[in-house]
């Protein structure tokens, strides 16, 4: 009888020990899943392409195909927010490819032992007011993700600060155009040279800075053009008196280069080589 009693006590102790080990393992696995989920969300938000297609939608930078719109005063408090999902994109950052995380899509709301119950963008810099009408502005908001662990009954909040680029129309309707977690944009610098002319063929050239990686949503570039040399072609060997190259700004990132010359014989043709440099900070 004593032996049976001791055996029973040992069995109960072993069972409790196994239970504690299982609970410890489950807790450790849930904590590991939470850390990994935080890391993956940060990686998506740190990439401008993934962040843009997730929050601004598909389309070229600054020109969303299906704009994400909101009134700031409707998403600026803790119990509000704009429902969003996180996506991967193509290499241009213009098309959504794979959905990664969502609170609305049950197939993308689970991560290991974690369930995503809410994922909202909150613009909480001042509350109760809309943005004024402006073609381009930025603000710091938060992506607020609420999760539950299968082995716990409590809800956990994860907050990720994001800088959002927007445009606001009359009445406060705001369109998301871009987003990233970087507060300072890298400086863009580009330069080159080209030839304008002869006059009877073409007296202009077009420089498109977007082709050189400049951001259409960034600051206006500083642009400089200068004439390098000119060749005046004429049968009797007449020379050119003067030459000058300037530019006309066609759009934020597009410039038209025009060179003028004053040869001493009007039936000649002029070619001008010019240098240009542009900086965006």
Secondary structure, DSSP 8 states (H G I E B T S, - for coil): -HHHHHHHHHHHHHHHHHHHHHHHHHHHHHHHHHHHHHHHHHHHHHSHHHHHHHHT-SEETTEESS-EEEEGGGSSSTT--EE--EEEE-TTS-SEEEEEE-SS-GGGSEETTEEEEEEEEE--SSSS----SEEEEEEEEEEEEEEEETT-SSEEEEEEEEEEEEEE-TTSEEEEEEEES-SS---EEEEEEEEEE-TTT-SEEEEEGGGGT--TTS---EEEEEEEEEEEE-TT---EEEEEEEEEEEETTEEEEEEEEEESSTTSEEEEEEEEEEEE-
